[in-house]
Amino acid sequence: MPLTKKEWLALEKKANELRLLCLDTTYWAGSGHIGGGMSVMDMLTVLYHKYLNIKVDEPLWEDRDRFIMSKGHAGIALAPVLVDKGFNEFDQLKTFNHTNSKMGMHLDANKVVGVDASTGSLGHGLAIALGMALAAKIQGQDYKTYCIMGDGECDEGSIWEAAMSAAHYKATNLISFVDRNRCSIDGCTEDVMRLEPFVDKWTAFGFIVKEVDGQNIKELCEAIDFALENKTESPVMIMANTIKGAGIDFMENDYKWHYGSMDEEMYNKAKVSLDKYYQSRKARAEKEGA
């Protein structure tokens, strides 16, 4: 169903709230993977507030859609989403990554409600998601499985083993994303380990690839709609071109903000930048929305 202007604006508002909450969580924690948290937040907003068929009061509902955050360090973005959704108490964010907190830097599915798999060691998420998708097929269930990977994570060979398997077993109920922010912990992806031609590689492995602006809610929704309506035997990969640290001007496109900390002055500057970013995003939705 086409995204209405009203819905687009509502999603922009929610994405802004969640970016601010991710910033707060990083500040309270003393540090965190905020760069990749910001780049992935629009994907999380769209999934949790438009597409995922889940029940907050029944987090282990058998027919729920599954979500795997393969780039587990983006737990600093997922945790605020789960808290805002109502799965976990707000005060848990104030203890994020503190000693004895339920919320560690990489979210533990046994401790954080709403997390379908513990991730952190990179390269495992697509295989886990594929297993869940194939289980649905075998058991005759209709749920979808969504998976978000980092682009630097795609240096891992296990990602490509899972990709081969997903195409071979026609796992069209698996909808995957790559957070293509072009930065990893040690530098730009194309300097550390060249990925391009990235889209061509996924295509060669048997996927239908939809390349979108990962900071454009309308384009993300159109790509997910395409995947949900897919009648072929090929799974869909959404290549989301994003910006590391999106919305915080002094962090954007800087791999050094893969992980970082802020003093109060930087924190306040980040809030000002996020407000400007939201105003520009809202203006785009007003102009382009129907």
CORJO-V533998 format. One line per field, one symbol per residue. ss: DSSP state (@ for helix, = for strand, . for the rest). psi: psi as a letter, one per 40 degrees, with the letter a starting at -180 (. if undefined). burial: + if it has 9 or more other ideal C-beta (glycine too) atoms within 8 Angstrom, else -. A space follows every 10 residues. Layout:
ss=???
psi=???
burial=???
//
This chain:
ss=....@@@@@@ @@@@@@@@@@ @@@@@@@@@. .=.@@@@@@@ @@@@@@@@@@ @....@@@.. .....====. .@@@@@@@@@ @@@@@....@ @@@@@..... .......... .......... ....@@@@@@ @@@@@@@@@. ....====== .@@@@.@@@@ @@@@@@@@.. ...======= ..==..==@@ @@.....@@@ @@@@...=== ===...@@@@ @@@@@@@@.. .....===== =......... ....@@@..= ...@@@@@@@ @@@@@@@@@@ @@@@@@@@..
psi=hihidddddd dddddddddd ddddddddde iigdddddde dddddddeed dhgihdegdf hdeiiihhgd gdeededddd dddddediid eddeeheihe idgidhhhde dhhehehhid hieddddddd ddddddddef ieiihihhii dddeehdddd ddddddddef geehhiihgg eehadeaide ddhhdihddd ddddeeihhh hihefhdddd ddddddddeh eaehihhhhh hihhfhehde dhfheeedhi iiaddddddd dddddddddd dddddddei.
burial=--+-+-++++ ++++++++++ +++++++++- -+++++++++ ++++++++-- ++-+-+--+- ---+++++++ ++++++++++ +++++-++-- -++-+++--- +++++++++- -+-++--+++ -+++++++++ -++++++--- --++++++++ ++++---+++ +++++++--- ++++++++++ ++++---++- -+--+--++- +++-++++++ -+-+-+++++ ++++++++-+ ---+++++++ -+++++++-+ ++-++-++++ -+---++-++ +-++-+++-- ++--++--+-
//
